[in-house]
């Protein structure tokens, strides 16, 4: 996809029917991969946690409870599970490049949320949840991966100064928003 001037690359956007948007969320990008990095997606789909335990969860509320009890960070890989030793050159030690590891619980749950096809009300429930900053973080990650880039600032406005949100996620949002031409 070519990025000409200040224009965003063209992506498929699944939009709700004309008129009142109601509770239906548009979907930006790839409707199967959720725009996840292919290595992360492959590891999620082959994860025993995703295939067995998360398969049993059928409702939004069950998944939110699982986030509350299981998520301890929002990085894509479990700590210490990626092998970067011996990589040299441009890939040596670069985040997101190289061999995979054990995909994190957070990313498995993020993709599980995607399979549920969240409504606007459910997504608002995630980003305003008061029980855990990780529930909110996964809500914002869902927005980042599935919503049109032009809508991101609208979603994030009022939340960027959330002191309870993990600082790594706050930095990632600000960096991402600047890459799509939005200023914070």
C-alpha positions as a Markdown table, in Angstrom:
| # | Residue | x | y | z |
|---|---|---|---|---|
| 1 | Unk | 0.0 | 0.0 | 0.0 |
| 2 | Unk | 1.5 | 3.3 | -1.0 |
| 3 | Unk | 1.3 | 6.2 | 1.3 |
| 4 | Unk | 1.2 | 9.3 | -0.9 |
| 5 | Unk | 1.9 | 12.6 | 0.8 |
| 6 | Unk | -0.2 | 12.9 | 4.0 |
| 7 | Unk | -2.9 | 10.5 | 2.8 |
| 8 | Unk | -3.4 | 7.3 | 4.8 |
| 9 | Unk | -3.1 | 4.0 | 3.0 |
| 10 | Unk | -6.4 | 2.7 | 1.7 |
| 11 | Unk | -7.8 | -0.1 | 3.8 |
| 12 | Unk | -11.0 | -2.1 | 3.8 |
| 13 | Unk | -13.5 | -0.6 | 6.2 |
| 14 | Unk | -16.6 | -2.6 | 7.1 |
| 15 | Unk | -19.1 | 0.2 | 7.9 |
| 16 | Unk | -22.5 | 0.0 | 9.6 |
| 17 | Unk | -25.6 | 0.7 | 7.5 |
| 18 | Unk | -26.3 | 4.4 | 6.7 |
| 19 | Unk | -28.2 | 6.3 | 9.3 |
| 20 | Unk | -27.8 | 6.1 | 13.0 |
| 21 | Unk | -24.7 | 4.0 | 13.8 |
| 22 | Unk | -26.2 | 2.7 | 17.0 |
| 23 | Unk | -24.2 | -0.1 | 18.6 |
| 24 | Unk | -22.5 | -1.5 | 15.5 |
| 25 | Unk | -18.7 | -0.8 | 15.2 |
| 26 | Unk | -17.0 | -0.4 | 11.9 |
| 27 | Unk | -14.1 | -2.7 | 11.3 |
| 28 | Unk | -10.9 | -1.3 | 9.7 |
| 29 | Unk | -8.4 | -3.5 | 7.8 |
| 30 | Unk | -8.3 | -7.2 | 7.6 |
| 31 | Unk | -11.5 | -9.0 | 8.8 |
| 32 | Unk | -9.7 | -12.2 | 9.7 |
| 33 | Unk | -6.4 | -11.2 | 11.1 |
| 34 | Unk | -7.5 | -8.1 | 13.1 |
| 35 | Unk | -4.4 | -6.4 | 11.6 |
| 36 | Unk | -2.1 | -8.3 | 14.0 |
| 37 | Unk | 1.5 | -9.1 | 13.2 |
| 38 | Unk | 1.5 | -12.5 | 11.4 |
| 39 | Unk | 3.9 | -14.0 | 13.9 |
| 40 | Unk | 1.8 | -12.9 | 16.8 |
| 41 | Unk | -1.4 | -14.2 | 15.2 |
| 42 | Unk | 0.1 | -17.5 | 14.3 |
| 43 | Unk | 1.2 | -18.0 | 17.9 |
| 44 | Unk | -2.2 | -16.9 | 19.2 |
| 45 | Unk | -4.1 | -19.4 | 17.0 |
| 46 | Unk | -1.7 | -22.3 | 17.9 |
| 47 | Unk | -1.7 | -21.5 | 21.6 |
| 48 | Unk | -3.2 | -24.2 | 23.8 |
| 49 | Unk | -4.6 | -21.4 | 26.0 |
| 50 | Unk | -6.5 | -19.9 | 23.1 |
| 51 | Unk | -7.5 | -23.2 | 21.5 |
| 52 | Unk | -8.7 | -24.9 | 24.7 |
| 53 | Unk | -9.4 | -22.5 | 27.6 |
| 54 | Unk | -10.6 | -19.5 | 25.6 |
| 55 | Unk | -12.6 | -21.6 | 23.3 |
| 56 | Unk | -14.8 | -22.4 | 26.3 |
| 57 | Unk | -15.6 | -18.7 | 26.9 |
| 58 | Unk | -18.6 | -17.7 | 24.9 |
| 59 | Unk | -19.7 | -14.3 | 26.3 |
| 60 | Unk | -18.2 | -10.9 | 26.7 |
| 61 | Unk | -18.6 | -11.0 | 30.5 |
| 62 | Unk | -16.7 | -14.3 | 30.7 |
| 63 | Unk | -13.8 | -12.8 | 28.7 |
| 64 | Unk | -13.8 | -9.7 | 30.8 |
| 65 | Unk | -13.5 | -11.8 | 34.0 |
| 66 | Unk | -10.7 | -13.8 | 32.4 |
| 67 | Unk | -8.8 | -10.5 | 31.7 |
| 68 | Unk | -9.3 | -9.5 | 35.3 |
| 69 | Unk | -7.9 | -12.7 | 36.7 |
| 70 | Unk | -5.2 | -13.6 | 34.2 |
| 71 | Unk | -3.6 | -10.5 | 32.5 |
| 72 | Unk | -0.5 | -9.1 | 34.3 |
| 73 | Unk | 1.0 | -7.2 | 31.4 |
| 74 | Unk | 0.1 | -6.1 | 27.8 |
| 75 | Unk | 3.3 | -7.0 | 25.9 |
| 76 | Unk | 2.9 | -9.5 | 23.0 |
| 77 | Unk | 5.2 | -12.1 | 24.4 |
| 78 | Unk | 5.6 | -13.7 | 27.8 |
| 79 | Unk | 8.7 | -12.4 | 29.6 |
| 80 | Unk | 11.8 | -14.5 | 28.8 |
| 81 | Unk | 10.1 | -16.6 | 26.2 |
| 82 | Unk | 11.7 | -15.0 | 23.1 |
| 83 | Unk | 15.0 | -16.1 | 21.8 |
| 84 | Unk | 17.0 | -13.1 | 20.6 |
| 85 | Unk | 20.4 | -14.4 | 21.4 |
| 86 | Unk | 22.6 | -14.8 | 18.4 |
| 87 | Unk | 20.6 | -12.5 | 16.2 |
| 88 | Unk | 22.8 | -9.9 | 14.6 |
| 89 | Unk | 22.5 | -7.1 | 12.1 |
| 90 | Unk | 19.3 | -5.3 | 11.7 |
| 91 | Unk | 17.2 | -7.9 | 13.5 |
| 92 | Unk | 19.4 | -8.3 | 16.6 |
| 93 | Unk | 17.4 | -7.3 | 19.6 |
| 94 | Unk | 14.8 | -5.4 | 17.7 |
| 95 | Unk | 11.4 | -5.5 | 19.3 |
| 96 | Unk | 8.9 | -7.4 | 17.2 |
| 97 | Unk | 11.6 | -8.9 | 14.9 |
| 98 | Unk | 13.0 | -12.4 | 15.1 |
| 99 | Unk | 11.6 | -15.6 | 16.4 |
| 100 | Unk | 8.4 | -15.8 | 18.4 |
| 101 | Unk | 8.1 | -17.0 | 21.9 |
| 102 | Unk | 5.1 | -17.8 | 24.1 |
| 103 | Unk | 2.4 | -15.4 | 23.1 |
| 104 | Unk | 1.0 | -13.4 | 26.0 |
| 105 | Unk | -2.3 | -14.0 | 27.7 |
| 106 | Unk | -3.2 | -10.4 | 26.9 |
| 107 | Unk | -2.9 | -11.0 | 23.1 |
| 108 | Unk | -4.8 | -14.3 | 23.2 |
| 109 | Unk | -7.6 | -12.5 | 25.0 |
| 110 | Unk | -7.4 | -9.5 | 22.7 |
| 111 | Unk | -8.0 | -11.8 | 19.7 |
| 112 | Unk | -10.8 | -13.6 | 21.6 |
| 113 | Unk | -12.5 | -10.2 | 22.0 |
| 114 | Unk | -12.2 | -9.8 | 18.3 |
| 115 | Unk | -13.9 | -13.1 | 17.6 |
| 116 | Unk | -16.9 | -11.9 | 19.7 |
| 117 | Unk | -17.3 | -8.9 | 17.4 |
| 118 | Unk | -17.8 | -6.4 | 20.1 |
| 119 | Unk | -20.5 | -3.7 | 20.0 |
| 120 | Unk | -19.8 | -0.1 | 20.7 |
| 121 | Unk | -21.5 | -0.5 | 24.2 |
| 122 | Unk | -19.2 | -3.4 | 25.0 |
| 123 | Unk | -16.1 | -1.6 | 23.9 |
| 124 | Unk | -17.1 | 1.5 | 26.0 |
| 125 | Unk | -17.5 | -0.9 | 28.9 |
| 126 | Unk | -13.9 | -2.1 | 28.5 |
| 127 | Unk | -12.3 | 1.4 | 28.2 |
| 128 | Unk | -14.3 | 2.7 | 31.2 |
| 129 | Unk | -14.0 | -0.3 | 33.4 |
| 130 | Unk | -13.0 | 0.5 | 36.9 |
| 131 | Unk | -11.8 | -2.9 | 38.2 |
| 132 | Unk | -8.5 | -3.3 | 36.3 |
| 133 | Unk | -6.2 | -1.1 | 34.1 |
| 134 | Unk | -5.6 | -4.2 | 32.0 |
| 135 | Unk | -9.3 | -4.4 | 31.0 |
| 136 | Unk | -9.1 | -0.8 | 29.9 |
| 137 | Unk | -5.7 | -1.4 | 28.1 |
| 138 | Unk | -7.2 | -4.3 | 26.1 |
| 139 | Unk | -10.1 | -2.2 | 25.2 |
| 140 | Unk | -7.8 | 0.5 | 23.8 |
| 141 | Unk | -5.7 | -2.1 | 22.1 |
| 142 | Unk | -8.9 | -3.4 | 20.5 |
| 143 | Unk | -9.6 | 0.1 | 19.2 |
| 144 | Unk | -6.0 | 0.5 | 17.9 |
| 145 | Unk | -6.2 | -2.7 | 15.9 |
| 146 | Unk | -9.8 | -2.6 | 14.6 |
| 147 | Unk | -11.0 | 1.0 | 14.3 |
| 148 | Unk | -10.3 | 3.4 | 11.4 |
| 149 | Unk | -7.2 | 5.5 | 12.1 |
| 150 | Unk | -9.2 | 8.7 | 11.6 |
| 151 | Unk | -11.5 | 7.7 | 14.5 |
| 152 | Unk | -8.6 | 7.0 | 17.0 |
| 153 | Unk | -8.3 | 10.4 | 18.5 |
| 154 | Unk | -12.0 | 10.5 | 19.1 |
| 155 | Unk | -11.8 | 7.2 | 21.0 |
| 156 | Unk | -8.7 | 8.1 | 22.9 |
| 157 | Unk | -9.6 | 11.7 | 23.8 |
| 158 | Unk | -10.0 | 12.1 | 27.5 |
| 159 | Unk | -8.1 | 8.9 | 28.3 |
| 160 | Unk | -4.5 | 9.7 | 27.3 |
| 161 | Unk | -3.7 | 11.1 | 30.8 |
| 162 | Unk | -5.1 | 8.0 | 32.6 |
| 163 | Unk | -2.5 | 7.5 | 35.4 |
| 164 | Unk | -3.6 | 4.0 | 36.2 |
| 165 | Unk | -3.0 | 2.8 | 32.6 |
| 166 | Unk | 0.4 | 1.0 | 32.1 |
| 167 | Unk | 2.9 | 3.7 | 30.9 |
| 168 | Unk | 4.2 | 1.5 | 28.0 |
| 169 | Unk | 0.7 | 1.4 | 26.6 |
| 170 | Unk | 0.3 | 5.2 | 26.9 |
| 171 | Unk | 3.6 | 5.7 | 25.0 |
| 172 | Unk | 2.5 | 3.2 | 22.3 |
| 173 | Unk | -0.8 | 5.1 | 21.7 |
| 174 | Unk | 0.9 | 8.4 | 21.4 |
| 175 | Unk | 3.5 | 7.0 | 19.0 |
| 176 | Unk | 0.8 | 5.3 | 16.9 |
| 177 | Unk | -1.4 | 8.3 | 16.7 |
| 178 | Unk | 1.6 | 10.4 | 15.5 |
| 179 | Unk | 2.3 | 7.7 | 12.8 |
| 180 | Unk | -1.2 | 8.1 | 11.3 |
| 181 | Unk | -0.9 | 11.9 | 11.3 |
| 182 | Unk | -2.8 | 12.7 | 14.4 |
| 183 | Unk | -1.3 | 15.0 | 17.0 |
| 184 | Unk | -1.9 | 14.6 | 20.7 |
